[in-house]
């Protein structure tokens, strides 16, 4: 198999699981360049991974051998970098979130489509075996019509996490617990239960943290299929707990908890999947998770580039969770029920 040639932009905290995945996928992908503006970060990355580093984004854009670029830089740089790559004819794999605002995210997605390049988004919870099996069960109709779907994301981040300049700010991150942490589980929820039409609830910054944006959100939700449920997300729940999605159907209940799946049907059928995801990044160390699912995202993206199909999670798919997050923040700000833009 001819190896797909890619470059990496952004060598901070987020790059590690991706780089580990790229080492595993060396038979199908070749990393030609790895770039960060900081010389120290380039040196640290080069000491850990067998990929050549470069000191300019222009080097990547000008290299005709580079077919795709994986972008792991801060969220407020995504549109500028992603659009530059698209204009250079390079496919784009973008770390979540797409950007710090939905308007900027939409411009990025539209720009990639207009340039004729593929865009994938790193929302790796969809690639967990438990989540993939849950999707199969729901598609099969085994659960019947969905009546309810409730999602709980109770994580822990110490104040030291938010003391990093820009962390938890609108200017750099675009928001707090929803867009920085909860986005993964909310995306999985939408992929399983379908779009949310309307939300009503609260979004606050608790006394636990000193930060600009929200660290706790509680809301009621109505889904397009008529189901109702709740969304409960925080980074103030010490010491951190696995996220949960529970879907209630006509014929039984499906529950996801971290890497576990439990399906219990009224006819007596039971199915269980248990995959150890370790701490899952739920506690003080946000990187305490295996890199298997990031590797699966990368493998899917490389296959999409090679065959010309869309990745499993496209830019358009990712916009759905961005719009839900916008509505949750708006209902928290105004206290009124908010329709989710589709």
C-alpha positions in Angstrom: 0.0 0.0 0.0 1.3 3.5 -0.9 1.7 5.5 2.2 -0.2 8.7 2.6 2.1 11.7 3.2 1.0 14.1 5.9 2.2 17.0 8.1 1.5 17.9 11.7 0.8 21.5 12.9 0.7 22.0 16.7 3.0 20.1 19.0 1.5 20.9 22.4 -0.4 18.7 24.8 -2.9 17.5 22.3 -0.4 16.0 19.9 0.8 13.1 22.0 -2.0 10.5 21.4 -2.0 11.4 17.7 1.7 11.0 17.4 1.6 7.6 19.1 -1.1 6.6 16.7 1.0 7.7 13.7 3.9 5.5 14.9 1.5 2.6 15.0 0.3 3.4 11.4 3.7 3.7 9.9 2.9 1.1 7.3 0.2 3.4 5.8 1.2 7.0 6.6 4.4 9.0 6.4 4.9 12.2 8.4 7.0 14.6 6.3 6.9 17.6 8.7 5.9 18.5 12.2 5.6 22.2 13.0 5.1 24.4 16.0 6.2 28.1 16.3 8.1 27.4 19.6 11.6 26.0 19.1 11.4 24.4 22.5 8.3 22.5 21.6 9.8 21.3 18.3 12.9 20.1 20.2 10.8 18.3 22.8 8.6 16.6 20.2 11.7 15.5 18.1 13.2 13.9 21.2 10.0 11.8 21.7 8.9 10.9 18.2 10.7 9.9 15.0 9.2 12.6 12.8 11.1 15.5 11.1 10.3 19.0 12.5 10.2 22.2 10.5 10.1 25.9 11.6 7.5 27.3 9.3 4.0 26.5 8.2 5.0 27.8 4.8 7.3 24.8 4.4 4.3 22.5 4.7 2.1 24.6 2.4 4.8 24.7 -0.3 5.6 21.0 -0.2 3.7 19.3 -3.0 4.3 15.9 -1.5 2.1 16.7 1.5 -1.4 15.3 0.9 -3.0 16.2 4.2 -2.3 18.2 7.4 -3.3 17.2 10.9 -3.9 20.4 13.0 -3.5 20.2 16.8 -2.9 23.9 17.5 -5.0 26.1 19.8 -8.7 26.4 18.8 -8.4 30.1 17.9 -5.8 29.3 15.2 -7.8 26.6 13.4 -9.6 28.6 10.8 -6.5 30.4 9.6 -4.4 27.3 9.5 -7.1 25.0 8.1 -8.1 27.4 5.3 -4.4 28.0 4.3 -4.0 24.2 4.0 -7.2 23.9 2.0 -6.1 26.6 -0.4 -2.9 24.7 -0.9 -4.9 21.6 -1.9 -4.2 19.7 1.3 -6.8 17.6 3.1 -7.4 18.6 6.8 -7.8 16.6 10.0 -8.8 19.1 12.7 -8.6 18.6 16.5 -11.8 19.6 18.3 -13.3 22.1 18.6 -13.4 23.4 15.0 -12.9 27.0 16.2 -13.7 29.3 19.0 -17.1 30.4 17.5 -19.6 28.6 15.3 -19.3 31.4 12.7 -15.6 30.8 12.4 -16.2 27.0 12.4 -18.7 27.4 9.5 -16.3 29.5 7.5 -13.6 26.8 7.9 -16.0 24.0 6.9 -17.3 25.9 3.9 -13.7 26.8 2.8 -12.6 23.2 2.8 -15.6 22.1 0.8 -15.1 24.9 -1.7 -11.5 24.0 -2.1 -12.4 20.4 -2.8 -10.5 18.9 0.1 -11.6 16.4 2.7 -12.0 17.5 6.3 -12.1 15.2 9.3 -12.6 16.1 12.9 -11.1 14.5 16.0 -14.2 13.4 18.0 -12.8 10.0 19.0 -15.6 8.8 21.3 -17.4 7.6 18.2 -14.5 5.1 17.7 -14.8 3.4 21.0 -16.0 -0.2 20.6 -18.9 0.4 23.0 -20.1 3.5 21.2 -19.8 1.8 17.8 -21.8 -1.2 19.0 -24.4 1.1 20.5 -24.9 2.8 17.1 -25.4 -0.6 15.5 -28.0 -1.6 18.1 -29.9 1.6 17.6 -29.8 1.3 13.8 -31.1 -2.3 14.0 -34.3 -1.1 15.9 -33.6 -3.5 18.8 -34.4 -0.7 21.3 -37.5 0.5 19.4 -38.3 4.2 19.3 -36.2 6.3 21.6 -38.2 7.9 24.5 -35.4 9.5 26.5 -31.7 10.3 26.4 -29.8 11.7 29.3 -26.1 12.5 29.3 -23.8 13.1 32.3 -20.2 14.5 32.0 -18.8 14.9 35.5 -15.1 15.6 35.2 -12.5 17.2 37.4 -9.9 19.9 36.6 -7.9 21.5 39.3 -7.4 25.3 39.4 -3.9 24.8 38.1 -5.4 23.6 34.8 -7.2 26.9 34.3 -4.2 29.0 35.5 -2.5 28.3 32.2 -2.8 31.6 30.2 -5.9 31.5 27.9 -7.2 28.2 29.3 -11.0 28.4 29.9 -11.3 31.7 28.0 -13.5 32.7 25.1 -10.6 34.2 23.2 -8.4 31.1 23.1 -10.7 28.1 23.8 -14.1 29.5 22.8 -15.7 28.4 26.1 -15.4 26.1 29.1 -16.6 22.6 29.9 -18.9 22.2 26.9 -16.5 23.1 24.1 -13.3 21.9 25.7 -14.3 18.7 27.4 -18.0 17.8 26.9 -17.9 18.2 23.2 -16.8 14.5 22.8 -19.7 13.0 24.7 -22.2 15.5 23.3 -21.1 14.6 19.8 -21.5 10.9 20.6 -25.0 11.6 22.1 -26.1 13.3 18.9 -24.8 10.6 16.7 -26.8 8.0 18.7 -30.0 9.8 19.6 -30.2 12.3 16.8 -30.4 16.1 16.8 -31.7 18.2 19.7 -34.4 20.7 18.9 -34.7 22.7 22.1 -32.9 23.2 25.4 -33.6 25.0 28.7 -31.3 25.2 31.6 -28.3 26.9 33.4 -24.7 27.5 32.7 -22.5 28.9 35.4 -19.0 29.3 36.8 -18.9 27.6 40.2 -16.9 28.8 43.2 -14.6 25.8 42.5 -12.8 27.6 39.7 -11.5 31.0 38.8 -12.1 31.2 35.1 -13.9 33.3 32.5 -16.2 30.6 31.0 -18.6 28.0 32.3 -17.6 25.0 34.4 -21.1 23.6 35.1 -24.1 23.2 32.8 -27.5 21.6 33.6 -30.2 21.5 31.0 -33.3 19.8 29.8 -33.4 18.8 26.1 -36.1 17.8 23.6 -34.8 15.8 20.6 -36.1 16.0 17.1 -37.5 12.4 17.4 -39.7 13.5 20.3 -37.4 12.0 23.1 -36.7 14.2 26.1 -33.6 14.1 28.4 -31.0 16.0 30.4 -27.5 17.2 29.8 -25.3 17.6 32.9 -21.7 18.7 32.4 -19.0 20.0 34.8 -15.3 20.1 35.5 -15.9 20.7 39.2 -16.7 17.1 40.2 -13.7 15.9 42.2 -12.0 13.4 41.5 -13.7 13.0 38.1 -16.1 10.3 36.9 -16.7 8.5 33.6 -19.2 10.2 31.3 -22.5 8.4 30.8 -25.2 8.3 28.1 -28.4 6.5 28.9 -31.0 5.9 26.2 -34.4 4.7 27.1 -36.3 2.9 24.3 -39.7 1.2 23.8 -38.0 -2.2 24.2 -35.3 -1.6 26.7 -32.4 0.6 27.9 -28.9 1.2 26.6 -26.3 2.7 28.9 -22.8 3.8 27.9 -20.3 4.6 30.7 -16.8 5.4 29.6 -15.7 2.4 27.6 -18.6 0.2 28.9 -21.9 -0.7 27.2 -24.8 -2.4 28.9 -28.0 -3.1 26.9 -31.0 -4.7 28.7 -34.1 -5.6 26.7 -37.5 -6.3 28.0 -37.5 -9.7 26.2 -34.6 -10.8 28.4 -31.8 -10.0 26.1 -28.6 -8.6 27.7 -25.4 -7.4 26.0 -22.3 -6.0 27.7 -19.0 -4.6 26.5 -16.3 -3.6 28.8 -13.2 -1.8 27.5 -10.7 -0.4 29.9 -10.1 3.3 29.1 -8.2 3.9 32.3 -9.0 7.2 33.9 -10.2 8.4 30.5 -9.0 11.9 31.1 -11.8 12.5 33.6 -9.5 13.7 36.4 -6.6 16.1 37.1 -4.6 14.6 34.2 -6.5 15.3 31.0 -4.2 13.1 29.0 -4.8 9.9 31.1 -6.3 7.8 28.4 -5.1 5.2 25.8 -4.4 6.4 22.3 -6.3 3.6 20.6 -9.3 5.7 19.6 -7.1 8.6 18.3 -5.3 6.0 16.2 -8.7 4.9 14.9 -9.6 8.5 14.0 -6.3 8.8 12.1 -6.7 5.5 10.3 -10.2 6.5 9.2 -9.0 9.9 7.9 -6.1 8.3 6.0 -8.4 5.8 4.4 -10.8 8.7 3.4 -7.9 10.6 1.8 -6.7 7.5 0.0 -10.2 6.4 -1.4 -11.8 9.9 -1.8 -14.7 9.2 0.6 -15.7 11.5 3.5 -14.2 10.8 6.9 -16.5 9.3 9.6 -16.8 12.7 11.3 -16.9 15.5 8.8 -16.8 19.2 9.4 -20.6 19.4 8.8 -21.1 16.7 11.4 -19.0 18.6 13.9 -21.0 21.7 13.4 -24.1 20.0 14.9 -22.4 19.8 18.3 -21.1 23.3 18.0 -24.7 24.6 17.5 -26.0 22.6 20.4 -23.3 24.1 22.6 -24.3 27.6 21.4 -27.8 26.9 22.5 -26.8 25.5 25.9 -24.7 28.7 26.6 -27.5 30.9 25.4 -30.1 29.3 27.6 -27.7 29.6 30.5 -27.2 33.3 29.7 -30.8 34.3 29.3 -32.8 31.8 31.3 -35.1 31.2 28.4 -35.6 28.1 26.3 -33.6 28.1 23.1 -34.1 26.5 19.8 -31.0 24.7 18.5 -30.1 25.8 15.0 -29.8 22.9 12.6 
